Each structure stands twice: as C-alpha cells, then as structure tokens.
Amino acid sequence: MIRIISVKLIVAIFVIFFSTVIKYSLLASENKILIKVNNELITTIDILNEINYLKSINEDINNLENKKIIEIARNSLIKDKIKKIALTPIIKKIEISDDDFKRILISNYSNTGFTKIEEISQHLKEYNINPKLIRNKMTINAIWSQFIYDKYSKNIKIDIDKLRQDIQTNEGQTEYLLSEIVFDLKEKQTINEKFSIIKNAIEENGFANTALIYSISETSTSGGNIGWVSENSINKKILKKIMEINISNFTEPLVIPGGYLILKVNEKRITKKDIKLEDELKKIIEIKTNKQLNQFSNIFLNKIKKDIIINEL
C-alpha cells in the first residue's frame, strides 16, 4: 500500500513539474504580443523575464500558482509601461549613470542579503535575467521616483521640531518590523468586499504572497516588507492601531492618501537611547518622506491610468 501511494505521488510531482516547464517553454518560444499599453507592447518573453526578475527578488513567489505568478508579472509590466508613457514626453533621455544603476541595484537586492555588484550579477545569471532588461526596469523606476519627488516634494509635511522632541524625550525607543499591503478599490467595490478577499488570500497564501498579488505599493515585489521602523517615524493614528495588535497579526484597513493600508507586525524590539539625535532624525525624515512620496506616486499613477488604453490581444 505504501509503495503504491509513493508511486502515485512521484507521478503527480512529475506531471506538475513537466506541465510547468512546458508552460514556461511555450512562453519563451512563441514570443507573442499579449498586451498593448497605448503603443507599448508586452510579449510572452517580457512576461517570462519579469517572472524571473520577481523570483530573484522574492523566492516566496514560487509558492503561488503559475496563473497567479503570470498575473503578478503582467500587472508589474503594465505599471512600468504606464510610467514610461508618462515620462517620455517630459524626460529627454530616460537613462541613469552606471554609478546610479549600481547603487539602485544594491538597494533593490538588499533584502536578499547581497551587498556587492558581483554577487548580484551572479544571482541574476542564475535566474537567466538579461542585464539590459533589468537596467531598463531600474532606470524607468528611478526616473519615475525623481519625477514624483520633483512634482510633489513641496507637498511633503513633516514636523521636524516635533520629531526632534519625541526622540529626545523617549527613554527607550520601540521599533517594529513591518510589512504592508496598500490597495485601492475597483469601481462600485466596497472596502469590506476587498478586505474580505485580501484576508482570505492571506489565510491561503500568507501575507507576503498576498502583498505580491494585491499591493500597489513599490514594496509589493519584496512581499510588502518595509523593514524595521521606529515608533517616532509612524503616524500617531497608525501607531495606535499597530500597538493594539500582537506580533504576527495585521491591522484592519487604514485610510491613507490614494488608497488603504494593511500593516503586519512581524517583530518588535526596544532600542537603547544611546543614539545620535541628528542621525536618527535624518533616518526618520527619510522614512516619512519616502512614505508620502509613495502615496503621491500611487495617486498620480491611478490618475494617468484612466487615460491609458490597455488591450489584451
């Protein structure tokens, strides 16, 4: 009986394996145009390359069904194409220097543990990622980030004096290791409907994989990972919600500019007060600035998306 079950299991594994190989081989060999975003094309090769890129950033994506992985890659490419369409009339040359590219690449792969270009290059080879394609992706996103900063930096609101005072008065500072899912609603969709879908997905796939599927934040490719965040850098209303939940739990949807936010508390720690005030202040300002810029980015992206024609071919 045990031998029969083992054979069936082996057969099932081979069927799944070879069906996956065949599916990806077809994607690579046919190279058909799948989507037109205005006049920008997305092909089967583009989808395959994007899948490889996403896997190189976050191996958790392998736990998802192939259909979901393809959908995530598709949505990621559409977002990149929309950014390129918006930037092309404004930016004369969509390019960055070699030094900037290396810095961005290291930053992008920091969560995977790589800190040197040589290590990342080898990592990309293992995933069969074309260096030109990844440079193009990093370039578009880097210039988009600069564009959003130039457009919205005057709208950033940070009370620096209050932050400095909070740092000075805290005897010990609590830090949270956070992950996020930022989402918006489809037409006529209610917050309860969308949150129910996301909760079910978290139960089935885990928080990180659900972030890959549903989050519109730039952190989605890393499973929504934000990293360690000090309580001083968190909005007071949001901090209150975080303090109400236990480690490994997540908040109800919180209203933010451009959508809704779900935060998961992965870990919690208290740091000593022997920190350099100005260094800590600089770090908190950077976190708050990036958070607001990401919100402005989502708002602007959704605005221009309404004028973009997306055709599935």
C-alpha positions, 0 to 999 in steps of 0.5 A: 500500500505504501509503495503504491501511494509513493508511486502515485505521488512521484507521478503527480510531482512529475506531471506538475513539474513537466506541465510547468516547464512546458508552460514556461517553454511555450512562453519563451518560444512563441514570443507573442504580443499579449498586451498593448499599453497605448503603443507599448507592447508586452510579449510572452518573453517580457512576461517570462523575464519579469517572472524571473526578475520577481523570483530573484527578488522574492523566492516566496513567489514560487509558492503561488500558482503559475496563473497567479505568478503570470498575473503578478508579472503582467500587472508589474509590466503594465505599471512600468509601461504606464510610467514610461508613457508618462515620462517620455514626453517630459524626460529627454533621455530616460537613462541613469549613470552606471554609478546610479544603476549600481547603487539602485541595484544594491538597494533593490537586492538588499533584502536578499542579503547581497551587498556587492555588484558581483554577487548580484550579477551572479544571482541574476545569471542564475535566474537567466535575467538579461542585464539590459532588461533589468537596467531598463526596469531600474532606470524607468523606476528611478526616473519615475521616483525623481519625477514624483519627488520633483512634482510633489516634494513641496507637498511633503509635511513633516514636523521636524521640531516635533520629531526632534522632541519625541526622540529626545524625550523617549527613554527607550525607543520601540521599533517594529518590523513591518510589512504592508499591503496598500490597495485601492478599490475597483469601481462600485467595490466596497472596502469590506468586499476587498478586505474580505478577499485580501484576508482570505488570500492571506489565510491561503497564501500568507501575507507576503504572497498576498502583498505580491498579488494585491499591493500597489505599493513599490514594496509589493515585489519584496512581499510588502516588507518595509523593514524595521521602523521606529515608533517616532517615524509612524503616524500617531493614528497608525501607531495606535492601531499597530500597538493594539495588535500582537506580533504576527497579526495585521491591522484592519484597513487604514485610510491613507492618501490614494488608497488603504493600508494593511500593516503586519507586525512581524517583530518588535524590539526596544532600542537603547537611547544611546543614539545620535539625535541628528542621525536618527532624525535624518533616518526618520525624515527619510522614512516619512518622506519616502512614505508620502512620496509613495502615496503621491506616486500611487495617486498620480499613477491611478490618475494617468491610468484612466487615460491609458488604453490597455488591450489584451490581444 
